[in-house]
């Protein structure tokens, strides 16, 4: 079984709710450490094996796959997680604006409030990204043409007698 499939099994197949809560509490703490490391070295493109990242962060290979699964959408070149083994090299060239946006999307306040963001994105830029993410959730209801409204084709007839037939 691939590392990525192991990750999905560990993350999403819990026997009890208590197990699930304990797992996510442990993972989120480790994920915070991962992002502190990545954001702390934001000027460098991290390129490391799965095994090397696991040793550096003192977590399992499966946890590293979980981190990569979370950050994959924010990478300049996405990783093929299904094909990765512990000896595969992960090149983490990150689009930080997209990462910050995705953290808001995931409601991961424990990640987007990290102090490591300050040298990467200005306070104004972070607010702008946050507003853009919130705006993307607003649904705008378009005006509908009523049956008795004038037809939009310009015929002068009521919509129901013209294009609405």
Buried (B, 14 or more C-beta within 10 A) or exposed (E): EEBBEBBBEBBEEBEEEEEBEEBEEEBEEBBBBBBBBBBBEBEEEBEBBBBBBBEBBEBBBBBBBBBBBBBBBBBEEEBEBEEBEBEBEBEBEBEBBBBBBBBBBEEBEEBBEBEBBEEBBEEEBBEEBBEEBEEEEEEEEEEEEEEEEBBEEEEEEBBBEBEBE
